[in-house]
Amino acid sequence: MKLAFFGGIYNNALALDAAIQDAQDRGAERQYCLGDLGAFGAHPDQVFPLLIENDVAVVQGNYDHSIGNDLKDCQCGYTDPRDNYFAQISYEYTYANTSPENRQWLKELPQEIRFEVDGQRILLCHGSPRKTNEFLWESTTSTHFLEKLADEHEADIILGTHTGLHWQRELSNERLFVNVGVLGRPENDGNTNVWYTLLTLENGNCGVEFIPLEYDFRRLAREMREESLPEEFIVTILSGWWTTCLEVLPGRERRNGRF
């Protein structure tokens, strides 16, 4: 069985549409989104029909919870004033341009999804199983902590997102933690593609493939500029380098970028 997992969409319907088609072409039997439909990009309401019409199951991210419950901010988990400044701009834009019907849809999303394949217990969350907006970075998250999460939440495979950077870690007893990456913006590596994750489950084995995805990023940049979104956001889409949400990055992840 092949399963596709999409991280934060961030209003990037162009990348979501491309990812759904690519995953289907690769034989994915089910598709899942791990939350944060809004933020960063343009035209929030364009994301919802793609998810619904293609039967993509969705976990509620912090952004989705905030929009759905009419909160004042995204609950993104930032502490730096600059990070929060840009987060608030994208949140207010997304809230203002999300229909009441879609806000209600976001409010009703589950905070986790659980299922079993071939005896393997799979848990889907947004940040971590214990906290929706928890940042689990590859460089600072210990294997011991991930083992503890798997034990306490009775899962063999945990998949999350939230950080915007994909990675995986093998755990004891053939268990696994996977950050699936995001579709909403590139990975701060100077490349314009985005990422999603394909899981192949067969005879008790689990294969993980991180899929680089090309999409019409120039069109996205044009749409963002037409919507008067910050130029800093647009530069990231066109260059592949993050210009915002940088202060939350640990040292190693920060050094991998340009800024």
Secondary structure, DSSP 8 states (H G I E B T S, - for coil): -EEEEE---TT-HHHHHHHHHHHHHTT-SEEEE-S---SSSS-GGGHHHHHHHTT-EE---HHHHHHHTT-SS------SHHHHHHHHHHHHHHHHTS-HHHHHHHHT--S-EEEEETTEEEEE-SS-SS-TT----TTT--HHHHHHHHHHTT-SEEEE-SSS--EEEEEGGGEEEEE---SSS--SSS---EEEEEEEEETTEEEEEEEEE---HHHHHHHHHHTT--HHHHHHHHHS---SS-TTS-HHHHHTS--
